[in-house]
Amino acid sequence: MKYWDKQITGYRSYLMIERSFSENTVEAYLRDIRKMVVFLKEKQLDIPPESIDRKHLQQFIEWIAESNLSANSQTRIISGIRAFYKYLLIEDVINDDPTTFMKRPKLERKIPEVLSVEEVQQILEIVDLSTTYGVRNRAMLETLYACGLRVTELISLQLSNLFLDVGFIKVIGKNDRERIVPIGEEAIKHIQLYIKGVRQNFRKIEKKYEDILFLNHRGRQLTRVMIFKIVKDATKKAGLTKTVSPHTFRHSFATHLVEGGADLRAIQDMLGHESITTTEIYTHMDKEYLRETILLYHPRSKPKQQQKEI
């Protein structure tokens, strides 16, 4: 369908140039549009984007609902289609937006896996500080937990954005948005140990990585895959059975702040969330934790047999 290809090419340029989205984000948006193209081919409908009407969109919603996708995935696809048609409006390809009626399915709000403070401590302390890699890995894990960073933010962290003397770091987040995040004394201590005891002793650092904080033995930036492996190995050595990823440290950071009574807006700023709604999931996690505590310890929440024993 070449008329779809033409509009998708224009949309790609719009997302990259005018919206300044990353390549990964752009590809995610385009995947949603391609789903519509697959649907049209399957239904043998040879229709350009500007001729799509409410009836076609309703059929598309029913089609993705039947494809065993989660409510979250369906919602993302619908949002992607709506964004595409807003672009077509801007470009005067269409006069009316047919997607305004499209309703998103009710979201399944999954509470992410988190670690207790003790479990975080177990993982951090299992790292062997007698090796150069151990010193680096401990510094990275401490930073993940102390600042609630995403993996990409951690591996992109720059020396020039460390203000350790005043207890802050500057983080380059999604879509190159900058934010200032406080960093605790333990993380500062281990970063300094790494810089002075390991990083300064690298024989060669590639020129384009000279300002990157955490490097591999070749003097290059670490990959996301490597960070996942480091976290997985440390978790296994610590004897934990939970599925732990670098993002688990981010969830744990936010949850522990909520449990400690931190202001939700402050947590939003530290995490780099655009919307407070995203941050609010951690209040639900805190409520679930409180509920479990009551069920476990309150005498009137226990089975009758246990109440008699009390």
Stockholm file with secondary structure:
# STOCKHOLM 1.0

chainA/1-310         MKYWDKQITGYRSYLMIERSFSENTVEAYLRDIRKMVVFLKEKQLDIPPESIDRKHLQQFIEWIAESNLSANSQTRIISGIRAFYKYLLIEDVINDDPTTFMKRPKLERKIPEVLSVEEVQQILEIVDLSTTYGVRNRAMLETLYACGLRVTELISLQLSNLFLDVGFIKVIGKNDRERIVPIGEEAIKHIQLYIKGVRQNFRKIEKKYEDILFLNHRGRQLTRVMIFKIVKDATKKAGLTKTVSPHTFRHSFATHLVEGGADLRAIQDMLGHESITTTEIYTHMDKEYLRETILLYHPRSKPKQQQKEI
#=GR chainA/1-310 SS CHHHHHHHHHHHHIIIIISCCCHHHHHHHHHHHHHHHHHHHHTTCCCCGGGCCHHHHHHHHHHHHTTTCCHHHHHHHHHHHHHHHHHHHHTTSCSSCGGGGCCCCCCCCCCCCCCCHHHHHHHHHHSCTTSHHHHHHHHHHHHHHHHTCCHHHHHTCBGGGEETTTTEEEEECGGGCEEEEECCHHHHHHHHHHHHHTGGGCSCCCGGGTTBSSBCTTSSBCCHHHHHHHHHHHHHHTTCCSCCCHHHHHHHHHHHHHHTTCCHHHHHHHHTCSSHHHHTHHHHHHHHHHHHHHHHHCGGGSCHHHHHHC
#=GC SS_cons         CHHHHHHHHHHHHIIIIISCCCHHHHHHHHHHHHHHHHHHHHTTCCCCGGGCCHHHHHHHHHHHHTTTCCHHHHHHHHHHHHHHHHHHHHTTSCSSCGGGGCCCCCCCCCCCCCCCHHHHHHHHHHSCTTSHHHHHHHHHHHHHHHHTCCHHHHHTCBGGGEETTTTEEEEECGGGCEEEEECCHHHHHHHHHHHHHTGGGCSCCCGGGTTBSSBCTTSSBCCHHHHHHHHHHHHHHTTCCSCCCHHHHHHHHHHHHHHTTCCHHHHHHHHTCSSHHHHTHHHHHHHHHHHHHHHHHCGGGSCHHHHHHC
//
